[in-house]
Amino acid sequence: MQAIENKVLFSEISAEESATVSGGVDVDFNLPGYLFIIGAATVFGQPGVSPAELQFAFETAVQVETI
């Protein structure tokens, strides 16, 4: 009978190793700013938010910094 060998699929890495693997960029998402833009669009605009308004809010909230 052949023995079954278990292999580890995932291993823990540090934040520094993670930045190296992902290409060295730091991504931040400004949730309060995103919600403010969507709320303002809803209050001052139509009852629904258009896809263009959602895209603008998302692009404004995402901040990418190169390390």
C-alpha positions as CSV (number, residue, x, y, z in Angstrom):
1,M,0.0,0.0,0.0
2,Q,1.3,3.5,-0.9
3,A,1.5,6.2,1.8
4,I,-0.4,9.4,1.0
5,E,1.7,12.5,1.5
6,N,-0.1,15.7,2.6
7,K,1.2,18.9,1.1
8,V,0.6,22.4,2.5
9,L,-1.5,24.5,0.2
10,F,-1.0,27.8,2.0
11,S,1.7,29.2,4.2
12,E,1.8,32.4,6.3
13,I,3.9,35.3,5.1
14,S,4.8,38.6,6.6
15,A,3.5,42.0,5.4
16,E,6.9,42.7,3.8
17,E,6.8,39.5,1.8
18,S,3.3,40.2,0.8
19,A,4.3,43.6,-0.6
20,T,7.1,42.0,-2.5
21,V,4.9,39.4,-4.0
22,S,2.1,41.8,-5.0
23,G,4.5,44.1,-6.8
24,G,5.2,46.6,-4.0
25,V,2.1,48.8,-4.1
26,D,0.0,49.8,-1.1
27,V,-3.7,50.1,-1.7
28,D,-6.0,52.1,0.6
29,F,-9.8,52.4,0.4
30,N,-11.4,55.5,1.9
31,L,-14.8,54.0,3.0
32,P,-16.1,57.2,4.7
33,G,-15.3,59.2,1.5
34,Y,-17.0,56.6,-0.7
35,L,-20.1,56.5,1.5
36,F,-20.2,60.4,1.6
37,I,-20.1,60.6,-2.2
38,I,-22.8,58.0,-2.6
39,G,-24.9,59.7,0.1
40,A,-24.6,63.1,-1.5
41,A,-25.5,61.7,-4.9
42,T,-28.6,60.1,-3.4
43,V,-29.6,63.2,-1.4
44,F,-29.0,65.8,-4.1
45,G,-29.6,63.6,-7.1
46,Q,-32.1,61.0,-8.1
47,P,-33.4,58.3,-5.7
48,G,-31.1,55.9,-7.4
49,V,-27.4,56.2,-8.0
50,S,-26.2,55.8,-11.6
51,P,-23.3,53.5,-12.6
52,A,-21.2,56.6,-13.5
53,E,-21.7,58.0,-10.0
54,L,-20.7,54.7,-8.4
55,Q,-17.6,54.6,-10.6
56,F,-16.6,58.1,-9.7
57,A,-17.1,57.3,-6.0
58,F,-15.0,54.1,-6.3
59,E,-12.2,55.8,-8.2
60,T,-12.1,58.6,-5.7
61,A,-12.0,56.3,-2.7
62,V,-9.2,54.0,-4.0
63,Q,-5.7,55.3,-3.4
64,V,-2.7,53.4,-4.7
65,E,0.7,54.3,-3.5
66,T,4.0,52.9,-4.8
67,I,6.4,51.7,-2.1
